Amino acid sequence: MKTLKVDVVNAEKTVFSGDAKFVALPGVEGELGVLPGHVPFITQIKPGFVRVTLPESDEVRRIFVAGGGLCGGPDRIR
């Protein structure tokens, strides 16, 4: 199964770091869903929850973000 490496950080620490099979984010222009193999992109995110679907259990982790920036590619999101 293909996965994405996901890093969610704030100014002080890493909030989440791990693999995911799907990530949903609150983009400034609407909800953004990212699967492994996504084209590279840079965008802003607004306050809300990042939802990370873990590959081994289908568990969905919800991580609150206060906004910021996102850089993504085929195998990594930061």
VMD Tcl script that draws the C-alpha trace (Angstrom):
set ca {
  {0.00 0.00 0.00}
  {1.32 3.43 -0.93}
  {1.50 5.98 1.86}
  {2.38 9.62 2.47}
  {4.85 10.83 5.09}
  {2.99 13.50 7.09}
  {4.53 16.12 9.37}
  {2.27 18.54 11.26}
  {4.32 21.14 13.13}
  {3.75 24.35 15.01}
  {6.24 27.03 16.04}
  {7.39 25.00 19.05}
  {7.24 21.29 18.20}
  {6.16 18.47 15.95}
  {2.50 17.69 16.64}
  {2.29 14.59 14.40}
  {4.80 12.72 12.29}
  {3.94 9.46 10.57}
  {2.53 7.67 7.55}
  {-0.96 8.14 6.14}
  {-2.99 6.73 3.30}
  {-5.19 9.85 3.07}
  {-5.09 13.38 4.48}
  {-7.91 15.95 4.48}
  {-7.12 19.61 5.22}
  {-9.04 22.87 5.65}
  {-7.71 24.89 2.69}
  {-8.47 28.60 2.39}
  {-10.44 27.88 -0.78}
  {-12.14 24.74 0.52}
  {-11.45 21.22 1.77}
  {-8.36 19.59 0.29}
  {-7.89 15.82 0.09}
  {-4.47 14.32 -0.59}
  {-3.64 10.74 -1.60}
  {-0.20 9.23 -2.24}
  {1.06 10.26 -5.68}
  {-0.55 13.73 -5.57}
  {1.06 16.39 -7.77}
  {3.36 18.83 -5.92}
  {1.61 21.88 -4.47}
  {1.90 24.75 -1.99}
  {-1.17 26.30 -0.37}
  {-2.46 28.08 2.71}
  {-4.63 26.35 5.26}
  {-7.18 27.95 7.53}
  {-7.97 27.07 11.14}
  {-9.63 23.69 11.50}
  {-8.90 19.99 11.72}
  {-6.41 18.02 9.66}
  {-7.69 14.46 9.33}
  {-5.00 11.82 8.87}
  {-6.10 8.29 7.94}
  {-3.52 5.82 9.23}
  {-2.62 2.98 6.86}
  {-2.53 0.00 9.22}
  {-5.83 0.47 11.04}
  {-7.97 2.96 9.08}
  {-7.97 5.04 12.28}
  {-8.51 8.75 11.59}
  {-6.47 11.17 13.69}
  {-7.88 14.67 14.02}
  {-5.31 17.39 14.62}
  {-6.37 21.00 15.15}
  {-4.34 23.62 13.27}
  {-4.63 27.38 13.67}
  {-3.79 27.97 10.01}
  {-0.50 28.23 8.16}
  {1.09 26.85 5.05}
  {1.27 23.45 3.43}
  {3.81 21.99 1.06}
  {2.92 18.68 -0.54}
  {4.26 16.25 -3.07}
  {3.80 12.67 -4.26}
  {5.09 11.08 -1.05}
  {5.24 13.82 1.63}
  {3.15 16.58 3.24}
  {4.55 19.23 5.57}
}
mol new
graphics top color blue
foreach p $ca { graphics top sphere $p radius 0.5 }
foreach p [lrange $ca 0 end-1] q [lrange $ca 1 end] { graphics top cylinder $p $q radius 0.2 }
display resetview
